[in-house]
């Protein structure tokens, strides 16, 4: 699935659409990728002369890449983080890197989902976290 296909169910748009491609695996996991170009808004001041992708952005990338796991619930809905737990940052991510996210659902109750996600660059673990989301009707967001 490429960016245009992703936009059919994910409400994020540039500059906050942080996933370039996603693929659902036969085992029920998802692999998503984001290519760090170097001109992203979040790199402009983090840090001048030595840009590093901020940890909170890495969590957002993992969250967006995980959305393919629950895409059947997303039509007319928005995902909102309810938790980012057990997060561990292992390696820096810099311009030119391709982040590869591996994620799977660990629990699901009604419109709440728990997902384990790991992000890699060149096979090296960069960050891992347990994410949780609420899936909310679009008309209830900001309401």
C-alpha positions as CSV (number, residue, x, y, z in Angstrom):
1,X,0.0,0.0,0.0
2,X,1.5,3.4,-1.0
3,X,0.8,6.9,0.4
4,X,-2.2,7.5,-1.8
5,X,-3.8,4.2,-0.8
6,X,-3.0,5.0,2.9
7,X,-4.8,8.3,2.7
8,X,-8.0,6.5,1.9
9,X,-8.3,5.3,5.5
10,X,-5.8,7.4,7.5
11,X,-6.8,11.0,8.2
12,X,-3.3,12.3,8.5
13,X,-2.0,14.6,5.8
14,X,1.3,16.3,5.0
15,X,3.3,17.3,6.8
16,X,2.0,14.9,9.5
17,X,1.5,11.8,7.3
18,X,4.6,9.9,8.4
19,X,4.2,6.6,6.6
20,X,5.2,5.9,3.0
21,X,4.2,2.3,2.6
22,X,2.5,-0.5,4.5
23,X,1.9,-4.2,4.0
24,X,-0.2,-6.6,6.0
25,X,1.6,-9.9,6.6
26,X,0.0,-13.3,6.5
27,X,0.6,-13.8,10.3
28,X,-1.5,-10.7,11.0
29,X,1.4,-8.3,11.6
30,X,2.0,-5.2,9.7
31,X,5.2,-3.8,8.2
32,X,5.3,0.0,7.6
33,X,8.0,2.2,6.3
34,X,8.9,5.9,6.4
35,X,11.9,7.3,4.5
36,X,13.5,10.2,6.5
37,X,14.3,12.8,3.7
38,X,15.9,15.4,5.9
39,X,13.6,18.3,5.1
40,X,10.9,17.4,7.6
41,X,9.6,20.2,9.9
42,X,10.6,18.2,13.0
43,X,14.3,18.2,12.0
44,X,14.6,21.9,11.5
45,X,15.6,22.6,15.1
46,X,16.3,19.1,16.4
47,X,19.3,19.6,16.2
48,X,20.9,22.3,14.0
49,X,23.9,20.7,12.1
50,X,23.1,17.2,13.6
51,X,19.4,16.4,12.8
52,X,17.9,13.5,14.8
53,X,14.3,12.3,14.5
54,X,12.7,13.2,17.9
55,X,11.5,10.2,20.0
56,X,7.9,11.5,20.0
57,X,7.9,11.5,16.2
58,X,9.2,7.9,16.2
59,X,6.2,7.0,18.4
60,X,3.9,8.8,15.9
61,X,5.4,6.9,13.0
62,X,4.9,3.6,14.8
63,X,1.3,4.6,15.6
64,X,0.5,5.5,12.0
65,X,2.2,2.4,10.6
66,X,0.1,0.3,13.0
67,X,-3.1,1.7,11.6
68,X,-3.3,-0.9,8.9
69,X,-3.9,-3.4,11.6
70,X,-7.3,-1.8,12.3
71,X,-8.1,-0.3,8.9
72,X,-11.6,-2.0,8.9
73,X,-12.5,0.2,11.8
74,X,-11.2,3.5,10.4
75,X,-13.8,4.5,7.8
76,X,-15.5,7.5,9.4
77,X,-13.2,7.3,12.5
78,X,-10.0,8.7,13.9
79,X,-7.4,6.9,16.0
80,X,-6.3,8.7,19.2
81,X,-3.5,7.6,21.4
82,X,-4.6,6.5,24.8
83,X,-1.2,5.3,25.9
84,X,2.5,4.9,24.9
85,X,4.0,2.5,27.4
86,X,7.2,0.5,27.9
87,X,9.0,2.7,25.4
88,X,12.7,2.2,24.9
89,X,14.9,4.1,22.5
90,X,17.9,2.1,21.3
91,X,19.4,4.0,18.4
92,X,19.2,7.4,16.8
93,X,17.4,7.9,13.5
94,X,18.8,10.5,11.1
95,X,18.1,11.8,7.6
96,X,18.6,9.2,4.9
97,X,17.4,6.4,7.2
98,X,14.4,4.2,6.3
99,X,12.4,3.3,9.4
100,X,10.7,-0.1,9.2
101,X,8.0,-0.6,11.8
102,X,6.8,-4.1,12.7
103,X,3.5,-4.2,14.7
104,X,0.9,-6.6,16.0
105,X,-2.3,-6.3,18.0
106,X,-2.0,-7.8,21.5
107,X,-5.5,-6.9,22.8
108,X,-8.8,-5.5,21.6
109,X,-11.9,-4.5,23.5
110,X,-14.7,-2.6,21.7
111,X,-13.0,0.3,20.0
112,X,-9.8,0.1,22.1
113,X,-6.7,-1.5,20.7
114,X,-3.4,-2.4,22.2
115,X,-0.4,-2.9,19.8
116,X,3.2,-3.9,20.3
117,X,5.4,-2.0,17.8
118,X,9.1,-2.0,17.1
119,X,11.0,0.3,14.7
120,X,14.2,-0.7,12.9
121,X,16.8,0.9,10.6
122,X,18.9,-1.5,8.6
123,X,17.9,-4.3,10.9
124,X,18.9,-2.5,14.1
125,X,16.2,-1.9,16.7
126,X,15.7,1.9,17.2
127,X,12.6,2.0,19.4
128,X,10.0,-0.3,20.8
129,X,6.7,0.5,22.6
130,X,3.3,-0.8,23.7
131,X,0.8,1.5,22.1
132,X,-2.9,1.9,22.8
133,X,-5.6,3.6,20.7
134,X,-9.2,4.6,20.9
135,X,-11.1,4.6,17.6
136,X,-13.4,7.6,17.7
137,X,-16.1,8.6,15.3
138,X,-15.0,11.7,13.3
139,X,-17.9,13.8,14.6
140,X,-16.8,13.2,18.2
141,X,-13.2,14.4,17.6
142,X,-12.8,17.9,19.1
143,X,-16.3,17.6,20.4
